Amino acid sequence: MKTKKFLKNNIVTHVSAALLGYLVALIAIDAHNENKFESRQDASVYTTDARGRDAELNREIFNPSSFESIAWQYNTNQRVGEVLGKTAAKEYAMDMDSLKSGTATAEQMFGDERDYCTEAVVRAYRDAVSRLRFRRGNVRAVPFPAAHCDTTQSFQRAMRNAKHLVKYFEADSVPNSIIKNPSKSDLTTVSAGSIIRRGRHSYMYMGIGYIDKRGQTFVADSRGRPVVASDDDKRLFEYYDWSKCTVIDVPKIVEYKLQNDVQRHVR
């Protein structure tokens, strides 16, 4: 009996020690991985070795000369959608930067001071379409054609309510363009420029990359993490780790419509 009791106690002790050691090892690995991530983040975000308030940030996203253009006679529909999405994301970031820096007011940009988060993503896409000079035939594929939307009641609701914005796109029935409660693996396929609905708010998905510690700039980098931009707090950018939300992959919608509705084919 004493031998059995001794063995039983030792087994419990050894199992507990092994579990504790395993947990300590996991914590150490997580800490190491986080340190590696922060090191890559700093190297990507800062243009100098300085840190803190005096650090010079990589503000390339706010430089209009860095925007891509579309060679319409050569670029595929997929490439057009990708460039449009990235351009809309930059347009949105520039608008929010103007608001947060005080160089423009919500009233100047959106007509009044109501909750403008959904209108802001719509404006960003319209600006991107204008910048990329969609031809007359291809305009049928753009997500927010002004001539049609401004006079449509369903779109007017969508402009003021993120829930209705999702319904507006659901009516298109474009396959695989709307993802509800996305998983981490889903995010690897989501396009930059996708619109994210979380509750009553709309956000703009910037893509994979890094942000500085104050959330004031974003640098695209495949080694980073998913990033969103929004208008609802002091931080312009934040890492995106939500599960309860809806993603509207606008670039994929544009690609689908160019291929199927416009029947645009590149030689």
N, C-alpha and C positions, 0 to 999 in steps of 0.2 A: 504493500500500500504506500509506504514511504517513497519507494522508487517511482511509482506512478505519479504521486503528487509532485515529486521533484521534477520529473520530466514535463508534467503539465505546466508547472510554473515557469520552467525554462523556455518552453515553447511560446508561451504568452509573452514572456520578456523579449525573446528574440524576434518574434513577429512584430511587436510594438516598436522595437529598435529599428527593424528593417523598414517599416512604414515611415517612421520619423526620418530616417536617412534618405528615403526616397523623396519625401516632401521637401527636405532641405535641398536636395539636388535639383528638384524642379524649380524652386525659388532661385537658386544660384544660376540656373540656365536662363530663366526669364530675365533676371537682372543683367546677365551678360548680353543677351539678345537686345534688351532695351538700350544698353550702353552703346552697342554697335549701331542700332538704329539712330540714336541721337547724334552719334559721330557722323554718320552719313548725312543726316538732316542738316547739321551745321555746315558741312562741306558744300552742300547743295544750295542752301538758303543764303549764306553770307558770302559776299564777294571779296572780303578781306578776312584776316585772321582775328580781327577785333571781335569782341563779344559785348553783350549788354547794350546799354542805351546808345553807345557810340558806334555800334556795328553798322556797317553799310550793307543793306539788304539787296538781294537780287530782285529788282522791281521790273524785270523785263516784261512781265505780263501786262503792265500798265503802259507799255511803249507801243503805240499803234503801228510803228514801222516794222514791228516784229510779227505782225499778223500775216498769215499765209494767204495766198491768192489761189484761184482755181483756173487752170488752163482747160477751158471747157472742151476743147476739141480732143483732148487727150485723157483727162481724168475720168475714171469709172464712176458709176453712180454711188458705189460704196465710198469712194474717196471724197466725192462731193459732200455726202452726208457727214463724214468725219470732219472735214474742214469747216463745214457750217456749224457743227456742234462746238468745236473748239473756239471758233470765232464768237459764237453766241456767249460762251462761257466767259471769254475775255471782255466782251461788251458789258455783260452783267457785272463782272468784277470791277470794271472801270466806273460804272454807274454807282455801285455801292461805295466805292472808294471816294467818289466825289461827295456823296451824302455824308459819309462818316468824317471826312476831312473838313466839311463845312464849305466847300467851294460851290455847292449847289444845294437847294432845299428840295424836299419832297414836293412841295407845291409847284416849284419851277419845273420839275421833271415829270410830274404825274398829274398836275392840274389841281390837286387839293391834298390834304394831309390825312386822308383815310388810310386804312390798311392796304398798302400797295404792293405786297409781296408777289402776288400772282401777276399783276400788271407789269411788274419789273421784269419777270422772265419773258413775258410776251414782247415787251419793248426790246429786250436784248436780241431776240430772234429777228424781229423786224429790222433792227439796225444791221444785224449780220447779213441778212438777205440783201439789203441795200448795198452793203459794202462789197459783197461778192458778185453783184450785178447779174442776178438771175435773168435769163432771157425770157421773152414773153411766153413762149411755149412751156418753159420749165417752171414758171410761176405757179402753175397748177399743183406743183408738188410741195410748195412752201407751207410751213405749218400754220401761219397766221396771215392769210391774204387780207389786207386791209379792206379792199372794196367789198368783200363778202362778209367778213367778220363784224365790221362796224355796224352793219344793219341787221345782224342776226341776234335774236333775243337769247338763244342758248349760249352764244359766245359772250354776250354782255354779262351773263351770270358767271361764266367761266372766268372772265377777267377779274371778278371780285371774290371768287370763292374757289379754293384749291380742289375741293371735292367735285365741283362742277367742271373744273378743268380736266380732271381724270375722265369724267363722263363724256366730255367733248371729244377726247381722243378715243375712248372706247367705241364711240359711234362709227369710227373709221374702220374698225375691225381689222387692223393691220396685224398679222400674226407676230407673236413674240415681242411686241413693242411695249407692253405694259406688264410690269412685274410687281406683284403684291407680296409684301413681307419677304424681301429678297434675302437669300443666304449669302455667306461669304463667297461661295463659288459663283453665285449669280453676278456678283459685283465685278468679277474678272471679265465679264462679257459686256458690261454696261458701257455705253459711249459717253465720252466727255460731252457736256452740253445737255445731258438728260435732265429733265425736270423732276424734282422729288417732292412729293406731297406727304407732309407729316402733320396730321391733324388738320387744322385750317390754314396752315402755312405752306408756301412754296419755297423751294430751295433750288439752287443750280449746282449740278454735279460737275466738279472741275476735272475729275480724273484721278489717276494715281500719282502721288507725289509727296512733297514735304511742305510744311508751313513753319514759320518762325514761332517762337514761344509766345509772342503777343498776338499771333493770328492775323498779321497785317499783310503778308505776302505769301504767294504760292509758287512753287517750282515743280513742274511736271518731271517725274522720274519713276521709271518702272520698278525701282526697288522700294518705293515709298508705300504709302497707305492711301485708301480712298479719302478724298477731300471734297467738302461742300462749301459753298459760299452762301451767305444769307444776309438779311437786313435786320435781324431781330435782336442783336446784342452788340457789344462793343468790338467783339472779334469779327473780322471780315471773313476769315476762313476757319474751319475746324475739321478735325478728322471725323470721318463718317463711320460710325459703328452701330447705327440703328438697325433694328430688325422690323419694328412695326412702322412701315411706311410703304408708299407706292412709288415706283420708278416709271416715268414716261420716257422711253428711249426715243426722243425726237429724231436724232440722226438716222436711226433705222427706219423710222416712218418715212422720212424724206427719200432715203434710198429706195424703199419699196415703191413709193409713188412715182419716182422717176423711171423706174424699171417697168412698172405695170400700168400706171395711169397715163403717164406722158409717153411711155414706150421709147425712152431715150436710149439709144445704143451708140456706143463709142467704137469707132472703127479702129 
